[in-house]
Amino acid sequence: MEFTFTSKQEMLRKAAREFAEREVAPRVQEMDETGEVPMDLVKKMFDLGFGGLLIPQEYGGSGMGHVARMIVIEEISRISPPLGFTLQIVHLGQAPVIYFGSEEQKRKWLPELAKGALIASSAVTEPTGGSDVLGIQTTARKEGDEWVISGRKCFITNAHFSNIHGVLAKTGDREFSYFMVEADRPGVKLGRKEDKFGLRGCVTGEIAFDEVRVPEENLVGSPGKGLRVALASISNVGRPGVAAVALGILRRCLEEAAKYAKERKLYGKPISDLQAIQWKLTDIYMDYQTSWLLVYYAAWLRDQNIRVDAENAMCKLWATEAAVRAAKLLTEVFGAYGVLREYVPQRLLRDAQVLIPSAGTSDIMRVVMARKALEFSP
Ligand SMILES: Cc1cc2nc3c(=O)[nH]c(=O)nc-3n(C[C@H](O)[C@H](O)[C@H](O)COP(=O)(O)OP(=O)(O)OC[C@H]3O[C@@H](n4cnc5c(N)ncnc54)[C@H](O)[C@@H]3O)c2cc1C
């Protein structure tokens, strides 16, 4: 067994930490207040190579892989969970082309996606199809050598600045296909931006497709097999990405709790001397450490090309729920200051809670894990 990072991964962590502390930290308050995405910081993440971590070198990325991706998202989310979330969706939008695209599609899109000239959303959820993905109503019908797409997607992260959308649509009775749809095609319309109570500074909203025509070559994967394209991308990239954002929150909770406990003095002593405070810290520490192990283990398995749907679901469920627990404890360690907007605990608590439904709720994570759990029957 090996529990160490490579020197390249350590250098990447250092670069991500420096970027987050120097350039992102001063913007966090403004992002929370306005809810606006800082596009200059998104561009800088691409300039630093964070956008192309999963894209193989031959297509313009660094191909550093899943562990490297977890490192960068954890570090950025330690300072700004919404920016970490934005980056994780950047990767999710690329995944269908990386893992299911034809050679021609990879050559056409991946170099642009790696440098941020193209940003892709992942548009799966609809008002009638969140957990029940088979309930989506967006359709694509074939006309000559074109597909015509109509429908409405909701809760789509990065939709409002993506210039290409990955769209899951029905192409038959219980048959789905996955399309890349350029945002400037006639009939693509952006809808409302949701006013979330957390992860503010990361945009999630609606896209409508009104008789949008795309050529045959925009269909990713085999016709009729789009559900696998969408779900494998969400499982292998979306869920671990959310878990890594949660890991960043957990790390920050631990640091803030330890710092405040040593600084805040009551009865003439720091509150870190109180056993009740120490126990809150140890609970946060355990949640950080167990989440860390699950997140990096699942990422390591993916880097070995081992199928890890259950592990991805487990790290997503565990780390996001742990982040909510930790942020709540942190709020309590801060006493009344914990609920003030100018202090960090309440923001982390709001951000952590928003992670729970994204990329599938905790209930759905249990549904995924149950299949694997039942295989343990001797
Ligand atoms: C911040 C954020 C970002 C998002 N970004 C994207 C994105 O980029 N692209 C995208 O396509 N979607 C995105 N989503 C949507 C997200 O994937 C869905 O919200 C999620 O799948 C849940 O769907 P729903 O909200 O319709 O809840 P519902 O499916 O309506 O669920 C309602 C309740 O029923 C429970 N439930 C449902 N089915 C079961 C079951 N079988 N067993 C037990 N309980 C069940 C759920 O756990 C939940 O408690 C995002 C969501 C959020 C919050």
The ligand as an SDF file (V2000), in Angstrom:
LIG
                    3D

 53 58  0  0  0  0  0  0  0  0999 V2000
  -25.8890   23.1860   -6.8390 C   0  0  0  0  0  0  0  0  0  0  0  0
  -26.4740   22.2180   -7.8160 C   0  0  0  0  0  0  0  0  0  0  0  0
  -25.8540   22.0450   -9.0410 C   0  0  0  0  0  0  0  0  0  0  0  0
  -26.3950   21.1760   -9.9860 C   0  0  0  0  0  0  0  0  0  0  0  0
  -25.7910   21.0790  -11.2150 N   0  0  0  0  0  0  0  0  0  0  0  0
  -26.3350   20.2710  -12.1640 C   0  0  0  0  0  0  0  0  0  0  0  0
  -25.7520   20.2090  -13.4800 C   0  0  0  0  0  0  0  0  0  0  0  0
  -24.7440   20.8620  -13.7740 O   0  0  0  0  0  0  0  0  0  0  0  0
  -26.3560   19.4090  -14.3990 N   0  0  0  0  0  0  0  0  0  0  0  0
  -27.4670   18.6800  -14.1250 C   0  0  0  0  0  0  0  0  0  0  0  0
  -27.9500   17.9830  -15.0080 O   0  0  0  0  0  0  0  0  0  0  0  0
  -28.0520   18.7330  -12.8840 N   0  0  0  0  0  0  0  0  0  0  0  0
  -27.5100   19.5090  -11.9100 C   0  0  0  0  0  0  0  0  0  0  0  0
  -28.0950   19.5860  -10.6510 N   0  0  0  0  0  0  0  0  0  0  0  0
  -29.3270   18.8550  -10.3970 C   0  0  0  0  0  0  0  0  0  0  0  0
  -29.1600   17.6440   -9.4760 C   0  0  0  0  0  0  0  0  0  0  0  0
  -28.4700   16.6140  -10.1340 O   0  0  0  0  0  0  0  0  0  0  0  0
  -30.5650   17.2250   -9.0450 C   0  0  0  0  0  0  0  0  0  0  0  0
  -31.0570   18.2760   -8.2380 O   0  0  0  0  0  0  0  0  0  0  0  0
  -30.5710   15.9290   -8.2890 C   0  0  0  0  0  0  0  0  0  0  0  0
  -30.3570   14.8700   -9.1740 O   0  0  0  0  0  0  0  0  0  0  0  0
  -31.8820   15.7160   -7.5280 C   0  0  0  0  0  0  0  0  0  0  0  0
  -32.9720   15.8790   -8.3850 O   0  0  0  0  0  0  0  0  0  0  0  0
  -34.2440   16.7290   -7.9200 P   0  0  0  0  0  0  0  0  0  0  0  0
  -33.7410   18.0250   -7.4080 O   0  0  0  0  0  0  0  0  0  0  0  0
  -35.2040   16.7510   -9.0530 O   0  0  0  0  0  0  0  0  0  0  0  0
  -34.8630   15.9270   -6.6850 O   0  0  0  0  0  0  0  0  0  0  0  0
  -35.9510   14.7640   -6.7780 P   0  0  0  0  0  0  0  0  0  0  0  0
  -35.4780   13.7480   -7.7480 O   0  0  0  0  0  0  0  0  0  0  0  0
  -37.2870   15.3740   -7.0180 O   0  0  0  0  0  0  0  0  0  0  0  0
  -35.9090   14.1590   -5.3120 O   0  0  0  0  0  0  0  0  0  0  0  0
  -36.7840   14.5820   -4.2510 C   0  0  0  0  0  0  0  0  0  0  0  0
  -36.5110   13.7400   -3.0160 C   0  0  0  0  0  0  0  0  0  0  0  0
  -36.8430   12.3590   -3.2730 O   0  0  0  0  0  0  0  0  0  0  0  0
  -35.7430   11.5290   -2.9290 C   0  0  0  0  0  0  0  0  0  0  0  0
  -35.6850   10.3750   -3.8220 N   0  0  0  0  0  0  0  0  0  0  0  0
  -35.7900   10.3860   -5.1690 C   0  0  0  0  0  0  0  0  0  0  0  0
  -35.6680    9.1410   -5.6610 N   0  0  0  0  0  0  0  0  0  0  0  0
  -35.4610    8.3170   -4.6050 C   0  0  0  0  0  0  0  0  0  0  0  0
  -35.2570    6.9080   -4.4670 C   0  0  0  0  0  0  0  0  0  0  0  0
  -35.2290    6.1030   -5.5340 N   0  0  0  0  0  0  0  0  0  0  0  0
  -35.0980    6.4030   -3.2250 N   0  0  0  0  0  0  0  0  0  0  0  0
  -35.1250    7.2210   -2.1430 C   0  0  0  0  0  0  0  0  0  0  0  0
  -35.3190    8.5590   -2.2120 N   0  0  0  0  0  0  0  0  0  0  0  0
  -35.4800    9.1010   -3.4240 C   0  0  0  0  0  0  0  0  0  0  0  0
  -34.5270   12.4220   -3.1140 C   0  0  0  0  0  0  0  0  0  0  0  0
  -33.4050   11.9410   -2.3780 O   0  0  0  0  0  0  0  0  0  0  0  0
  -35.0420   13.7490   -2.5920 C   0  0  0  0  0  0  0  0  0  0  0  0
  -34.9540   13.7580   -1.1930 O   0  0  0  0  0  0  0  0  0  0  0  0
  -27.5660   20.4360   -9.6850 C   0  0  0  0  0  0  0  0  0  0  0  0
  -28.1780   20.5960   -8.4370 C   0  0  0  0  0  0  0  0  0  0  0  0
  -27.6490   21.4810   -7.5070 C   0  0  0  0  0  0  0  0  0  0  0  0
  -28.3240   21.6620   -6.1860 C   0  0  0  0  0  0  0  0  0  0  0  0
  1  2  1  0
  2  3  1  0
  2 52  2  0
  3  4  2  0
  4  5  1  0
  4 50  1  0
  5  6  2  0
  6  7  1  0
  6 13  1  0
  7  8  2  0
  7  9  1  0
  9 10  1  0
 10 11  2  0
 10 12  1  0
 12 13  2  0
 13 14  1  0
 14 15  1  0
 14 50  1  0
 15 16  1  0
 16 17  1  0
 16 18  1  0
 18 19  1  0
 18 20  1  0
 20 21  1  0
 20 22  1  0
 22 23  1  0
 23 24  1  0
 24 25  2  0
 24 26  1  0
 24 27  1  0
 27 28  1  0
 28 29  2  0
 28 30  1  0
 28 31  1  0
 31 32  1  0
 32 33  1  0
 33 34  1  0
 33 48  1  0
 34 35  1  0
 35 36  1  0
 35 46  1  0
 36 37  1  0
 36 45  1  0
 37 38  2  0
 38 39  1  0
 39 40  1  0
 39 45  2  0
 40 41  1  0
 40 42  2  0
 42 43  1  0
 43 44  2  0
 44 45  1  0
 46 47  1  0
 46 48  1  0
 48 49  1  0
 50 51  2  0
 51 52  1  0
 52 53  1  0
M  END
$$$$
